[in-house]
Amino acid sequence: MPGPVYYQKWYGMKPTTPIISGGMNALRLPGFFQNLGHGNVINTSGGGSYGHIDSPAAGAISLRQSYECWKAGADPIEFAKEHKEFARAFECSQGMPTNCSRAGARSWASISK
């Protein structure tokens, strides 16, 4: 089923697997998958894994958990309560000098109570 934003007629061309990157992280993936309509992608999120606050391995796990969250149709905040690596991704942001997103920090504070 095509997503609402990225639908494209291929006019006989064989389907391809999209490669995503460029600032992608565990918090952005559910919306990306929702727009695309599937999660069949090659994910090259270096910053999304290496930029994770705990470790690159935790970052890779958070990316997988992000897909699982989307696939289950779960609320990301509720899903994060049971998935530590995904929850900790709320604290990670490459765009902030402190490596911590203000919105993510507020969300993490509500989760960790």
CNS distance restraints for C-alpha pairs under 8 A (distance, minus, plus):
assign (resid   1 and name CA) (resid  37 and name CA) 5.99 0.50 0.50
assign (resid   1 and name CA) (resid  38 and name CA) 7.49 0.50 0.50
assign (resid   2 and name CA) (resid   6 and name CA) 7.29 0.50 0.50
assign (resid   2 and name CA) (resid   7 and name CA) 5.49 0.50 0.50
assign (resid   2 and name CA) (resid  36 and name CA) 6.41 0.50 0.50
assign (resid   2 and name CA) (resid  37 and name CA) 4.99 0.50 0.50
assign (resid   2 and name CA) (resid  38 and name CA) 7.52 0.50 0.50
assign (resid   3 and name CA) (resid   7 and name CA) 5.88 0.50 0.50
assign (resid   3 and name CA) (resid  34 and name CA) 6.54 0.50 0.50
assign (resid   3 and name CA) (resid  35 and name CA) 4.81 0.50 0.50
assign (resid   3 and name CA) (resid  36 and name CA) 4.32 0.50 0.50
assign (resid   3 and name CA) (resid  37 and name CA) 3.77 0.50 0.50
assign (resid   3 and name CA) (resid  38 and name CA) 7.41 0.50 0.50
assign (resid   4 and name CA) (resid  35 and name CA) 5.58 0.50 0.50
assign (resid   4 and name CA) (resid  36 and name CA) 7.03 0.50 0.50
assign (resid   4 and name CA) (resid  37 and name CA) 7.34 0.50 0.50
assign (resid   5 and name CA) (resid  35 and name CA) 5.39 0.50 0.50
assign (resid   5 and name CA) (resid  36 and name CA) 6.66 0.50 0.50
assign (resid   6 and name CA) (resid  35 and name CA) 6.49 0.50 0.50
assign (resid   6 and name CA) (resid  36 and name CA) 5.42 0.50 0.50
assign (resid   7 and name CA) (resid  36 and name CA) 7.41 0.50 0.50
assign (resid  10 and name CA) (resid  14 and name CA) 7.44 0.50 0.50
assign (resid  10 and name CA) (resid  15 and name CA) 7.49 0.50 0.50
assign (resid  17 and name CA) (resid  40 and name CA) 6.68 0.50 0.50
assign (resid  17 and name CA) (resid  41 and name CA) 5.58 0.50 0.50
assign (resid  17 and name CA) (resid  42 and name CA) 6.84 0.50 0.50
assign (resid  18 and name CA) (resid  40 and name CA) 7.62 0.50 0.50
assign (resid  18 and name CA) (resid  41 and name CA) 5.10 0.50 0.50
assign (resid  18 and name CA) (resid  42 and name CA) 6.20 0.50 0.50
assign (resid  19 and name CA) (resid  41 and name CA) 5.76 0.50 0.50
assign (resid  19 and name CA) (resid  42 and name CA) 4.58 0.50 0.50
assign (resid  19 and name CA) (resid  43 and name CA) 5.94 0.50 0.50
assign (resid  19 and name CA) (resid  44 and name CA) 7.08 0.50 0.50
assign (resid  20 and name CA) (resid  24 and name CA) 7.32 0.50 0.50
assign (resid  20 and name CA) (resid  41 and name CA) 6.97 0.50 0.50
assign (resid  20 and name CA) (resid  42 and name CA) 6.29 0.50 0.50
assign (resid  20 and name CA) (resid  43 and name CA) 5.19 0.50 0.50
assign (resid  20 and name CA) (resid  44 and name CA) 6.12 0.50 0.50
assign (resid  20 and name CA) (resid  45 and name CA) 7.33 0.50 0.50
assign (resid  21 and name CA) (resid  43 and name CA) 6.39 0.50 0.50
assign (resid  21 and name CA) (resid  44 and name CA) 5.18 0.50 0.50
assign (resid  21 and name CA) (resid  45 and name CA) 5.10 0.50 0.50
assign (resid  21 and name CA) (resid  46 and name CA) 7.72 0.50 0.50
assign (resid  22 and name CA) (resid  45 and name CA) 7.12 0.50 0.50
assign (resid  23 and name CA) (resid  45 and name CA) 7.01 0.50 0.50
assign (resid  23 and name CA) (resid  47 and name CA) 6.57 0.50 0.50
assign (resid  23 and name CA) (resid  48 and name CA) 7.04 0.50 0.50
assign (resid  24 and name CA) (resid  28 and name CA) 6.12 0.50 0.50
assign (resid  24 and name CA) (resid  29 and name CA) 6.81 0.50 0.50
assign (resid  24 and name CA) (resid  45 and name CA) 5.54 0.50 0.50
assign (resid  24 and name CA) (resid  47 and name CA) 7.39 0.50 0.50
assign (resid  24 and name CA) (resid  48 and name CA) 5.93 0.50 0.50
assign (resid  25 and name CA) (resid  29 and name CA) 6.30 0.50 0.50
assign (resid  25 and name CA) (resid  45 and name CA) 6.45 0.50 0.50
assign (resid  25 and name CA) (resid  47 and name CA) 7.17 0.50 0.50
assign (resid  25 and name CA) (resid  48 and name CA) 4.10 0.50 0.50
assign (resid  25 and name CA) (resid  49 and name CA) 7.37 0.50 0.50
assign (resid  25 and name CA) (resid  63 and name CA) 6.71 0.50 0.50
assign (resid  25 and name CA) (resid  89 and name CA) 7.96 0.50 0.50
assign (resid  26 and name CA) (resid  30 and name CA) 7.64 0.50 0.50
assign (resid  26 and name CA) (resid  48 and name CA) 6.59 0.50 0.50
assign (resid  26 and name CA) (resid  59 and name CA) 7.99 0.50 0.50
assign (resid  26 and name CA) (resid  62 and name CA) 5.84 0.50 0.50
assign (resid  26 and name CA) (resid  63 and name CA) 4.72 0.50 0.50
assign (resid  26 and name CA) (resid  64 and name CA) 7.96 0.50 0.50
assign (resid  26 and name CA) (resid  65 and name CA) 7.73 0.50 0.50
assign (resid  26 and name CA) (resid  66 and name CA) 5.23 0.50 0.50
assign (resid  26 and name CA) (resid  86 and name CA) 6.78 0.50 0.50
assign (resid  26 and name CA) (resid  89 and name CA) 6.46 0.50 0.50
assign (resid  27 and name CA) (resid  66 and name CA) 7.02 0.50 0.50
assign (resid  27 and name CA) (resid  89 and name CA) 7.00 0.50 0.50
assign (resid  27 and name CA) (resid  90 and name CA) 6.91 0.50 0.50
assign (resid  28 and name CA) (resid  32 and name CA) 6.35 0.50 0.50
assign (resid  29 and name CA) (resid  33 and name CA) 6.03 0.50 0.50
assign (resid  29 and name CA) (resid  63 and name CA) 7.66 0.50 0.50
assign (resid  29 and name CA) (resid  66 and name CA) 6.36 0.50 0.50
assign (resid  29 and name CA) (resid  67 and name CA) 6.92 0.50 0.50
assign (resid  30 and name CA) (resid  34 and name CA) 6.09 0.50 0.50
assign (resid  30 and name CA) (resid  66 and name CA) 6.26 0.50 0.50
assign (resid  30 and name CA) (resid  67 and name CA) 6.46 0.50 0.50
assign (resid  30 and name CA) (resid  69 and name CA) 7.21 0.50 0.50
assign (resid  30 and name CA) (resid  70 and name CA) 4.99 0.50 0.50
assign (resid  31 and name CA) (resid  35 and name CA) 6.19 0.50 0.50
assign (resid  32 and name CA) (resid  36 and name CA) 6.11 0.50 0.50
assign (resid  33 and name CA) (resid  37 and name CA) 5.72 0.50 0.50
assign (resid  33 and name CA) (resid  38 and name CA) 5.43 0.50 0.50
assign (resid  33 and name CA) (resid  39 and name CA) 5.36 0.50 0.50
assign (resid  33 and name CA) (resid  67 and name CA) 7.95 0.50 0.50
assign (resid  33 and name CA) (resid  70 and name CA) 7.24 0.50 0.50
assign (resid  34 and name CA) (resid  38 and name CA) 6.91 0.50 0.50
assign (resid  34 and name CA) (resid  70 and name CA) 7.54 0.50 0.50
assign (resid  39 and name CA) (resid  67 and name CA) 7.01 0.50 0.50
assign (resid  45 and name CA) (resid  49 and name CA) 6.34 0.50 0.50
assign (resid  46 and name CA) (resid  50 and name CA) 5.70 0.50 0.50
assign (resid  46 and name CA) (resid  51 and name CA) 7.57 0.50 0.50
assign (resid  47 and name CA) (resid  51 and name CA) 4.77 0.50 0.50
assign (resid  47 and name CA) (resid  52 and name CA) 7.61 0.50 0.50
assign (resid  47 and name CA) (resid  94 and name CA) 7.42 0.50 0.50
assign (resid  48 and name CA) (resid  52 and name CA) 6.35 0.50 0.50
assign (resid  48 and name CA) (resid  59 and name CA) 6.16 0.50 0.50
assign (resid  48 and name CA) (resid  60 and name CA) 7.56 0.50 0.50
assign (resid  48 and name CA) (resid  63 and name CA) 7.37 0.50 0.50
assign (resid  49 and name CA) (resid  55 and name CA) 7.58 0.50 0.50
assign (resid  49 and name CA) (resid  56 and name CA) 4.83 0.50 0.50
assign (resid  49 and name CA) (resid  57 and name CA) 6.95 0.50 0.50
assign (resid  49 and name CA) (resid  58 and name CA) 7.13 0.50 0.50
assign (resid  49 and name CA) (resid  59 and name CA) 3.71 0.50 0.50
assign (resid  49 and name CA) (resid  60 and name CA) 4.94 0.50 0.50
assign (resid  49 and name CA) (resid  62 and name CA) 7.76 0.50 0.50
assign (resid  49 and name CA) (resid  63 and name CA) 7.35 0.50 0.50
assign (resid  50 and name CA) (resid  55 and name CA) 6.62 0.50 0.50
assign (resid  50 and name CA) (resid  56 and name CA) 4.28 0.50 0.50
assign (resid  50 and name CA) (resid  57 and name CA) 7.89 0.50 0.50
assign (resid  50 and name CA) (resid  59 and name CA) 6.34 0.50 0.50
assign (resid  51 and name CA) (resid  55 and name CA) 7.60 0.50 0.50
assign (resid  51 and name CA) (resid  56 and name CA) 6.91 0.50 0.50
assign (resid  51 and name CA) (resid  59 and name CA) 7.14 0.50 0.50
assign (resid  51 and name CA) (resid  92 and name CA) 6.86 0.50 0.50
assign (resid  51 and name CA) (resid  93 and name CA) 7.45 0.50 0.50
assign (resid  51 and name CA) (resid  94 and name CA) 6.80 0.50 0.50
assign (resid  52 and name CA) (resid  56 and name CA) 6.12 0.50 0.50
assign (resid  52 and name CA) (resid  58 and name CA) 6.76 0.50 0.50
assign (resid  52 and name CA) (resid  59 and name CA) 4.83 0.50 0.50
assign (resid  52 and name CA) (resid  88 and name CA) 7.69 0.50 0.50
assign (resid  52 and name CA) (resid  89 and name CA) 6.17 0.50 0.50
assign (resid  52 and name CA) (resid  92 and name CA) 5.70 0.50 0.50
assign (resid  53 and name CA) (resid  59 and name CA) 7.89 0.50 0.50
assign (resid  53 and name CA) (resid  88 and name CA) 6.92 0.50 0.50
assign (resid  53 and name CA) (resid  89 and name CA) 7.09 0.50 0.50
assign (resid  53 and name CA) (resid  91 and name CA) 7.05 0.50 0.50
assign (resid  53 and name CA) (resid  92 and name CA) 5.65 0.50 0.50
assign (resid  53 and name CA) (resid  99 and name CA) 7.83 0.50 0.50
assign (resid  54 and name CA) (resid  58 and name CA) 6.13 0.50 0.50
assign (resid  54 and name CA) (resid  59 and name CA) 7.49 0.50 0.50
assign (resid  54 and name CA) (resid  88 and name CA) 7.68 0.50 0.50
assign (resid  55 and name CA) (resid  59 and name CA) 6.21 0.50 0.50
assign (resid  56 and name CA) (resid  60 and name CA) 6.22 0.50 0.50
assign (resid  57 and name CA) (resid  61 and name CA) 6.30 0.50 0.50
assign (resid  58 and name CA) (resid  62 and name CA) 6.08 0.50 0.50
assign (resid  58 and name CA) (resid  85 and name CA) 5.59 0.50 0.50
assign (resid  59 and name CA) (resid  63 and name CA) 6.34 0.50 0.50
assign (resid  59 and name CA) (resid  85 and name CA) 6.86 0.50 0.50
assign (resid  59 and name CA) (resid  89 and name CA) 7.33 0.50 0.50
assign (resid  60 and name CA) (resid  64 and name CA) 6.52 0.50 0.50
assign (resid  61 and name CA) (resid  65 and name CA) 6.13 0.50 0.50
assign (resid  61 and name CA) (resid  85 and name CA) 6.36 0.50 0.50
assign (resid  61 and name CA) (resid  86 and name CA) 7.56 0.50 0.50
assign (resid  62 and name CA) (resid  66 and name CA) 6.01 0.50 0.50
assign (resid  62 and name CA) (resid  85 and name CA) 4.86 0.50 0.50
assign (resid  62 and name CA) (resid  86 and name CA) 4.36 0.50 0.50
assign (resid  62 and name CA) (resid  87 and name CA) 7.98 0.50 0.50
assign (resid  62 and name CA) (resid  89 and name CA) 6.73 0.50 0.50
assign (resid  63 and name CA) (resid  67 and name CA) 6.55 0.50 0.50
assign (resid  63 and name CA) (resid  86 and name CA) 7.37 0.50 0.50
assign (resid  64 and name CA) (resid  68 and name CA) 6.35 0.50 0.50
assign (resid  65 and name CA) (resid  69 and name CA) 6.02 0.50 0.50
assign (resid  65 and name CA) (resid  83 and name CA) 7.33 0.50 0.50
assign (resid  65 and name CA) (resid  85 and name CA) 7.80 0.50 0.50
assign (resid  65 and name CA) (resid  86 and name CA) 6.12 0.50 0.50
assign (resid  66 and name CA) (resid  70 and name CA) 6.34 0.50 0.50
assign (resid  66 and name CA) (resid  86 and name CA) 6.63 0.50 0.50
assign (resid  67 and name CA) (resid  71 and name CA) 6.02 0.50 0.50
assign (resid  68 and name CA) (resid  72 and name CA) 6.05 0.50 0.50
assign (resid  69 and name CA) (resid  73 and name CA) 6.25 0.50 0.50
assign (resid  69 and name CA) (resid  74 and name CA) 5.34 0.50 0.50
assign (resid  69 and name CA) (resid  75 and name CA) 7.38 0.50 0.50
assign (resid  69 and name CA) (resid  76 and name CA) 6.51 0.50 0.50
assign (resid  69 and name CA) (resid  79 and name CA) 6.42 0.50 0.50
assign (resid  70 and name CA) (resid  74 and name CA) 6.29 0.50 0.50
assign (resid  74 and name CA) (resid  78 and name CA) 7.24 0.50 0.50
assign (resid  74 and name CA) (resid  79 and name CA) 6.23 0.50 0.50
assign (resid  75 and name CA) (resid  79 and name CA) 5.99 0.50 0.50
assign (resid  76 and name CA) (resid  80 and name CA) 5.95 0.50 0.50
assign (resid  77 and name CA) (resid  81 and name CA) 6.71 0.50 0.50
assign (resid  77 and name CA) (resid  87 and name CA) 7.82 0.50 0.50
assign (resid  77 and name CA) (resid 107 and name CA) 7.57 0.50 0.50
assign (resid  77 and name CA) (resid 111 and name CA) 7.12 0.50 0.50
assign (resid  78 and name CA) (resid  82 and name CA) 7.50 0.50 0.50
assign (resid  79 and name CA) (resid  83 and name CA) 6.46 0.50 0.50
assign (resid  80 and name CA) (resid  84 and name CA) 6.47 0.50 0.50
assign (resid  80 and name CA) (resid  86 and name CA) 5.62 0.50 0.50
assign (resid  80 and name CA) (resid  87 and name CA) 4.48 0.50 0.50
assign (resid  80 and name CA) (resid 111 and name CA) 7.38 0.50 0.50
assign (resid  81 and name CA) (resid  87 and name CA) 6.75 0.50 0.50
assign (resid  81 and name CA) (resid 111 and name CA) 5.95 0.50 0.50
assign (resid  81 and name CA) (resid 112 and name CA) 7.56 0.50 0.50
assign (resid  83 and name CA) (resid  87 and name CA) 6.16 0.50 0.50
assign (resid  84 and name CA) (resid  88 and name CA) 6.06 0.50 0.50
assign (resid  85 and name CA) (resid  89 and name CA) 6.34 0.50 0.50
assign (resid  86 and name CA) (resid  90 and name CA) 7.16 0.50 0.50
assign (resid  87 and name CA) (resid  91 and name CA) 7.76 0.50 0.50
assign (resid  87 and name CA) (resid 108 and name CA) 6.69 0.50 0.50
assign (resid  87 and name CA) (resid 111 and name CA) 7.74 0.50 0.50
assign (resid  88 and name CA) (resid  92 and name CA) 7.02 0.50 0.50
assign (resid  88 and name CA) (resid 108 and name CA) 7.25 0.50 0.50
assign (resid  89 and name CA) (resid  93 and name CA) 7.96 0.50 0.50
assign (resid  89 and name CA) (resid 104 and name CA) 7.93 0.50 0.50
assign (resid  90 and name CA) (resid 101 and name CA) 7.29 0.50 0.50
assign (resid  90 and name CA) (resid 103 and name CA) 7.97 0.50 0.50
assign (resid  90 and name CA) (resid 104 and name CA) 4.30 0.50 0.50
assign (resid  90 and name CA) (resid 105 and name CA) 6.56 0.50 0.50
assign (resid  90 and name CA) (resid 107 and name CA) 6.88 0.50 0.50
assign (resid  90 and name CA) (resid 108 and name CA) 6.22 0.50 0.50
assign (resid  91 and name CA) (resid  99 and name CA) 7.71 0.50 0.50
assign (resid  91 and name CA) (resid 100 and name CA) 5.01 0.50 0.50
assign (resid  91 and name CA) (resid 101 and name CA) 5.73 0.50 0.50
assign (resid  91 and name CA) (resid 102 and name CA) 7.95 0.50 0.50
assign (resid  91 and name CA) (resid 104 and name CA) 4.94 0.50 0.50
assign (resid  91 and name CA) (resid 105 and name CA) 5.20 0.50 0.50
assign (resid  91 and name CA) (resid 108 and name CA) 6.73 0.50 0.50
assign (resid  92 and name CA) (resid  99 and name CA) 5.74 0.50 0.50
assign (resid  92 and name CA) (resid 100 and name CA) 4.95 0.50 0.50
assign (resid  92 and name CA) (resid 101 and name CA) 6.15 0.50 0.50
assign (resid  92 and name CA) (resid 104 and name CA) 7.37 0.50 0.50
assign (resid  93 and name CA) (resid  99 and name CA) 5.17 0.50 0.50
assign (resid  93 and name CA) (resid 100 and name CA) 5.24 0.50 0.50
assign (resid  93 and name CA) (resid 101 and name CA) 5.23 0.50 0.50
assign (resid  94 and name CA) (resid  99 and name CA) 5.62 0.50 0.50
assign (resid  94 and name CA) (resid 100 and name CA) 7.70 0.50 0.50
assign (resid  95 and name CA) (resid  99 and name CA) 7.09 0.50 0.50
assign (resid  95 and name CA) (resid 101 and name CA) 7.69 0.50 0.50
assign (resid  96 and name CA) (resid 100 and name CA) 5.95 0.50 0.50
assign (resid  96 and name CA) (resid 101 and name CA) 6.15 0.50 0.50
assign (resid 100 and name CA) (resid 104 and name CA) 7.20 0.50 0.50
assign (resid 100 and name CA) (resid 105 and name CA) 6.75 0.50 0.50
assign (resid 101 and name CA) (resid 105 and name CA) 5.91 0.50 0.50
assign (resid 102 and name CA) (resid 106 and name CA) 6.30 0.50 0.50
assign (resid 103 and name CA) (resid 107 and name CA) 6.22 0.50 0.50
assign (resid 104 and name CA) (resid 108 and name CA) 5.99 0.50 0.50
assign (resid 105 and name CA) (resid 109 and name CA) 6.10 0.50 0.50
assign (resid 106 and name CA) (resid 110 and name CA) 6.49 0.50 0.50
assign (resid 107 and name CA) (resid 111 and name CA) 6.32 0.50 0.50
assign (resid 108 and name CA) (resid 112 and name CA) 5.97 0.50 0.50
assign (resid 109 and name CA) (resid 113 and name CA) 6.54 0.50 0.50
